[in-house]
């Protein structure tokens, strides 16, 4: 691949590759970084890249770098999450209110509302159904599932009060 063919490749495919990566990552800065790295790698390997296959090469490199980026971000977030969990375990005493609020925050809006209406406010299933627009059976099912989620979170060793 010559310098001119490389420049033509940049001109022809930069927007397409950027859109592809951006739609997958949903982060402009990360997408720009990946595209820049892909073109840099293509520049370094331009002697080995066939100009007729430059588009395929570029998309392949960008895709692989995107996958690497996603894995890296996932590892970092898992590491941070693990460290946060260790901090909770290391605390000698738990704040019951804080643990309960955390458990409730893990529920979706509907489930959280149902738990609050039934267990905190004391409404009947029928009244909750009128308030939320759900039928009585739905209220019972959603509330049961919410309570199971709360139980699963609250009985973990690190959350036991």
C-alpha positions, 0 to 999 in steps of 0.5 A: 500500500502506498502513501496515496492509497493509505490517504485514499483509504482514510478519506473513503472509510474513516466515517464508516468505521467511526459510525460502526464503532460508535454505534457499538460503544456508544461513547464518542471519545472511545470510538475516536481513540479506537479509530485512531489506533486502527489507522495507526496500525494500518499505517505501520503495516501499510507495506503488508496491507493490500490496497484492495483489501484495505477496507476489510483490514481496517474494519477488522483491526477496529473491531478487534480493538473495540472488543479489547476495549470492551473487555478492558472496561469490563475488567476494570469495572469488575475490579472496582465492584469487587473492591467495593464489596470488600470494603462492605465486608471489612466493615465491622458493623452494618448500617441497617438503613443503608443496606436496606436502601441499597437492596431497594435501589436494586429493584426496578421502579415498579417493584420498588413502588409495590414494596413501598406501597405494601410494606411501608404504607400498608395498602391492600393489593386492590388499592395498590392495583388502582394506584399503579394501574395493575390488576391484583394478580400482577401486583401479587406476582411483581411483589413476590418477585421483588421480595425474592430479590430483596431476600437474595440481596439481604441474606448475603453474608456481607449484607447480614445485619 
